[in-house]
Amino acid sequence: MSYTRLVRFGTVDLPTLDPEWEPGPAEGRDRTVATTGGFFDADGAGRAEAAFPLARRFRGTVAEDTAAAMRTTLTALRGLVRKRLKLWREQEDDSDREWCWARLIEAPMAQSVYLAQEVELRFLLLCEWRGVRYSAGWVFDDGEVFDDGLYFDEDDAGKYTLNTSPKAITLGNGDAPVREVTITLTAGSAAITDVTVADATSGCAWSYDGTVASGKSLVMSAGNKALANDGTDAYDSHFTLEAAHASPWWFELAPGDNSVTVTLTGGSTDSTITFEYAEAWE
């Protein structure tokens, strides 16, 4: 038995009778280059990138009390084929749920017996699994969602008051890198004229020496490399990746705890910074 089970794709629950799937992590992407004397490993001593998309199969049995119910269930599963949706898995020990983006490539089915149908769902997993969500938005208990992507109950996890400079922050993560991080810097009662955000663990460091007016926000979306100051595109000469920056991403979190330092000029002691992301897991 796996320590996790697949439970849902989009809004459709997966069969719970005789479930079986392949829970292993993604293989490493091969970045070795053949040379005259052997080969060169482009990743060196670092951890190789996960080779996504990742093919995974789920097998289970649909069992219903009536032929009409069977038809309804199978029709819902067939309707998922070729769609890109959230695929959910559940931990066996505590029922915590994690999700990843996936596409259902096909759903072959053998000849059924009366009121029982074996199904196989062939997925392409498109990213790491997402766990606990850090944000200043709305969460429900441990980050469980309402329907699909709606969070309930306000929570300030991931939001920090910049009452000192530099400000040392520890950001927790799972066991896989996170690149989809949104960072929101909000100036307090005074304007911010310079800020540097550095993650010593992942080797990321960026700065912005433009002015963030009092009460306004500078928002970086690291996943799609976008930067906005008070809603206006701010990817210009004021934005810089520092000399210590050693990542192809604007900002990323390494596995485990990340040591982040925020250094700013101005902003008074009531400025804030928010890191919005979900822990990533293999």
C-alpha positions as CSV (number, residue, x, y, z in Angstrom):
1,M,0.0,0.0,0.0
2,S,1.2,3.5,-0.8
3,Y,1.5,6.1,1.9
4,T,-0.7,8.4,-0.3
5,R,-3.7,7.8,-2.4
6,L,-5.2,9.7,-5.4
7,V,-8.6,10.9,-4.5
8,R,-9.8,13.6,-6.9
9,F,-9.3,15.2,-10.3
10,G,-10.9,18.5,-10.8
11,T,-14.3,18.2,-9.0
12,V,-14.7,14.4,-9.7
13,D,-13.8,11.9,-7.0
14,L,-11.7,8.9,-8.2
15,P,-12.8,5.3,-7.5
16,T,-12.1,4.1,-4.0
17,L,-12.4,0.3,-4.6
18,D,-9.0,-1.5,-5.2
19,P,-7.1,1.8,-5.9
20,E,-3.5,1.5,-7.2
21,W,-1.2,4.2,-8.4
22,E,2.5,5.0,-8.8
23,P,3.5,7.4,-6.0
24,G,7.3,7.7,-6.7
25,P,8.9,11.1,-7.2
26,A,10.0,12.5,-10.6
27,E,13.3,11.4,-12.0
28,G,16.1,13.9,-12.5
29,R,16.5,15.7,-15.8
30,D,19.7,14.5,-17.5
31,R,22.0,17.5,-18.2
32,T,25.2,15.6,-18.7
33,V,27.2,16.4,-21.8
34,A,29.5,13.9,-23.5
35,T,33.2,15.0,-23.7
36,T,36.3,13.5,-25.2
37,G,37.4,12.2,-21.7
38,G,33.9,11.1,-20.5
39,F,31.2,13.6,-19.7
40,F,30.4,16.9,-18.0
41,D,27.6,17.1,-15.4
42,A,26.0,20.5,-15.7
43,D,24.3,20.2,-12.3
44,G,27.6,19.5,-10.5
45,A,27.0,18.9,-6.8
46,G,23.6,20.5,-6.9
47,R,20.2,18.7,-7.1
48,A,19.1,18.1,-10.7
49,E,15.8,19.5,-12.0
50,A,12.8,17.3,-11.8
51,A,11.9,15.9,-15.3
52,F,8.3,17.2,-15.8
53,P,5.9,16.3,-17.3
54,L,5.8,13.0,-15.4
55,A,3.6,10.1,-16.5
56,R,1.6,8.4,-13.8
57,R,-1.2,5.8,-13.9
58,F,-4.1,5.2,-11.5
59,R,-6.2,2.0,-11.5
60,G,-9.4,1.4,-9.6
61,T,-12.8,-0.2,-9.8
62,V,-16.1,1.6,-10.1
63,A,-18.9,-0.3,-8.4
64,E,-22.5,1.0,-8.2
65,D,-25.9,-0.3,-7.2
66,T,-27.7,0.4,-10.4
67,A,-26.8,0.5,-14.1
68,A,-27.9,4.2,-14.2
69,A,-25.6,5.1,-11.4
70,M,-22.8,3.3,-13.1
71,R,-23.4,5.2,-16.3
72,T,-23.4,8.5,-14.5
73,T,-20.1,7.8,-12.7
74,L,-18.3,6.5,-15.9
75,T,-19.6,9.4,-17.9
76,A,-18.1,11.8,-15.4
77,L,-14.7,10.1,-15.6
78,R,-14.7,10.0,-19.4
79,G,-15.5,13.7,-19.5
80,L,-12.2,14.4,-17.8
81,V,-10.0,13.0,-20.6
82,R,-7.7,15.6,-22.2
83,K,-8.4,18.2,-19.5
84,R,-5.8,20.1,-17.4
85,L,-7.1,20.2,-13.8
86,K,-5.9,19.9,-10.2
87,L,-5.1,16.3,-9.2
88,W,-5.4,15.7,-5.5
89,R,-3.7,13.1,-3.3
90,E,-4.3,12.3,0.4
91,Q,-1.9,11.2,3.1
92,E,-2.8,7.9,4.6
93,D,-1.7,8.9,8.2
94,D,-3.5,12.2,8.7
95,S,-5.7,12.7,5.6
96,D,-3.9,15.9,4.7
97,R,-4.4,16.8,1.0
98,E,-1.9,18.0,-1.6
99,W,-2.5,18.9,-5.3
100,C,-0.6,19.4,-8.5
101,W,-1.5,20.4,-12.0
102,A,-2.1,17.4,-14.2
103,R,-3.6,16.5,-17.6
104,L,-5.6,13.3,-18.0
105,I,-4.3,11.8,-21.3
106,E,-6.5,8.8,-21.6
107,A,-8.8,6.5,-19.7
108,P,-8.8,3.0,-21.2
109,M,-11.5,0.6,-19.9
110,A,-11.7,-3.2,-20.3
111,Q,-15.0,-5.1,-20.7
112,S,-17.1,-4.6,-17.5
113,V,-18.9,-7.1,-15.4
114,Y,-22.4,-6.3,-14.1
115,L,-22.3,-3.1,-12.0
116,A,-18.4,-3.2,-11.7
117,Q,-16.0,-1.6,-14.1
118,E,-12.2,-1.5,-13.9
119,V,-10.7,1.8,-15.0
120,E,-7.3,3.1,-15.7
121,L,-6.5,6.8,-15.7
122,R,-3.2,7.9,-17.4
123,F,-2.1,11.3,-16.1
124,L,0.7,13.7,-17.0
125,L,1.8,15.4,-13.8
126,L,3.0,19.0,-14.7
127,C,4.5,20.2,-11.5
128,E,5.4,19.2,-7.9
129,W,2.7,18.6,-5.3
130,R,1.5,21.7,-3.5
131,G,0.9,21.4,0.3
132,V,0.4,24.0,3.0
133,R,-0.3,27.4,1.6
134,Y,1.3,30.5,3.1
135,S,-0.4,33.8,2.4
136,A,-2.4,36.7,3.9
137,G,-5.5,35.5,2.2
138,W,-8.3,33.1,3.2
139,V,-7.5,29.6,4.4
140,F,-9.6,26.8,5.8
141,D,-7.9,25.0,8.7
142,D,-4.7,23.5,7.3
143,G,-5.2,25.0,3.8
144,E,-8.0,22.7,2.6
145,V,-10.0,24.2,-0.2
146,F,-13.6,25.0,-0.6
147,D,-14.6,23.6,-4.0
148,D,-11.6,24.4,-6.2
149,G,-9.2,27.0,-5.2
150,L,-11.3,29.0,-2.7
151,Y,-9.9,29.4,0.8
152,F,-11.8,30.1,4.0
153,D,-10.8,32.0,7.2
154,E,-8.4,34.8,7.2
155,D,-4.8,34.0,8.0
156,D,-1.6,36.1,8.1
157,A,0.9,33.3,7.6
158,G,3.6,34.6,5.3
159,K,3.0,38.2,6.2
160,Y,5.8,40.1,8.2
161,T,6.1,43.6,9.6
162,L,9.4,45.2,8.6
163,N,10.0,46.8,12.0
164,T,13.8,46.4,11.6
165,S,16.2,46.6,8.7
166,P,17.6,44.2,7.9
167,K,14.7,41.9,8.8
168,A,15.5,38.2,9.1
169,I,12.7,35.8,8.1
170,T,12.5,32.0,8.0
171,L,10.2,30.6,5.3
172,G,9.3,26.9,5.5
173,N,9.0,24.6,2.5
174,G,8.6,21.0,1.7
175,D,11.2,18.8,-0.1
176,A,11.0,20.3,-3.6
177,P,11.9,23.8,-4.9
178,V,9.1,26.4,-5.2
179,R,9.3,29.0,-8.0
180,E,5.7,30.2,-7.9
181,V,6.1,32.8,-5.2
182,T,4.4,36.1,-5.0
183,I,6.1,38.8,-2.9
184,T,4.1,41.9,-1.9
185,L,6.0,44.8,-0.3
186,T,3.7,47.5,1.1
187,A,5.1,50.8,2.3
188,G,3.9,52.0,5.7
189,S,3.5,55.7,6.7
190,A,6.6,56.7,4.8
191,A,7.7,55.8,1.2
192,I,10.2,53.1,0.5
193,T,13.1,54.2,-1.7
194,D,15.2,51.0,-1.8
195,V,14.7,47.4,-0.9
196,T,16.7,44.2,-1.2
197,V,15.2,40.7,-0.7
198,A,17.8,37.9,-0.4
199,D,17.4,34.2,0.2
200,A,20.7,32.8,1.4
201,T,19.5,29.2,1.2
202,S,18.4,29.2,-2.5
203,G,21.0,31.8,-3.7
204,C,18.5,34.4,-4.8
205,A,18.8,38.2,-4.3
206,W,17.0,41.1,-6.0
207,S,16.6,44.8,-5.3
208,Y,14.4,47.6,-6.3
209,D,15.6,51.2,-5.9
210,G,12.5,53.0,-7.2
211,T,10.0,54.7,-4.9
212,V,7.1,52.7,-3.4
213,A,4.7,55.4,-2.1
214,S,3.2,55.3,1.3
215,G,0.3,52.9,1.5
216,K,1.2,51.4,-2.0
217,S,2.6,48.0,-2.9
218,L,5.3,46.6,-5.0
219,V,4.3,43.1,-6.2
220,M,6.7,40.5,-7.7
221,S,5.3,37.4,-9.3
222,A,8.4,35.2,-9.5
223,G,6.7,32.4,-11.4
224,N,6.0,34.5,-14.5
225,K,8.7,37.1,-13.9
226,A,6.3,40.1,-13.5
227,L,6.8,43.2,-11.3
228,A,4.3,46.0,-10.6
229,N,4.5,49.1,-8.5
230,D,1.0,50.3,-7.5
231,G,-0.5,48.2,-10.4
232,T,1.9,49.6,-13.0
233,D,4.6,47.5,-14.8
234,A,7.8,48.2,-12.9
235,Y,10.3,45.9,-14.7
236,D,12.8,48.7,-15.6
237,S,16.2,50.0,-14.6
238,H,15.1,50.2,-10.9
239,F,14.9,46.3,-10.7
240,T,18.2,44.4,-10.4
241,L,19.2,40.8,-9.8
242,E,22.1,41.2,-7.4
243,A,25.7,39.8,-8.0
244,A,25.0,37.1,-5.4
245,H,21.9,35.9,-7.4
246,A,22.7,32.3,-8.6
247,S,19.3,31.1,-9.9
248,P,17.6,31.3,-13.3
249,W,14.5,32.3,-11.5
250,W,13.8,35.8,-10.0
251,F,13.1,34.1,-6.7
252,E,12.7,30.6,-5.5
253,L,12.5,28.7,-2.2
254,A,14.9,25.7,-1.7
255,P,13.7,22.6,0.1
256,G,13.4,22.9,3.9
257,D,13.7,26.2,5.8
258,N,14.9,29.2,3.9
259,S,16.8,32.1,5.5
260,V,15.5,35.3,4.0
261,T,16.7,38.9,4.7
262,V,14.8,42.0,3.7
263,T,16.7,45.3,3.8
264,L,15.0,48.6,3.0
265,T,15.4,52.3,3.1
266,G,12.4,54.3,4.3
267,G,8.9,52.9,4.8
268,S,9.0,53.5,8.6
269,T,8.5,50.5,11.0
270,D,4.9,49.7,9.8
271,S,5.8,48.5,6.3
272,T,5.0,44.8,5.6
273,I,6.1,42.1,3.2
274,T,4.0,39.1,2.3
275,F,5.3,35.8,0.7
276,E,2.5,33.8,-1.0
277,Y,3.3,30.3,-2.0
278,A,2.4,26.7,-1.3
279,E,4.9,24.1,0.0
280,A,6.2,21.8,-2.7
281,W,6.5,18.0,-2.2
282,E,7.8,15.2,-4.4
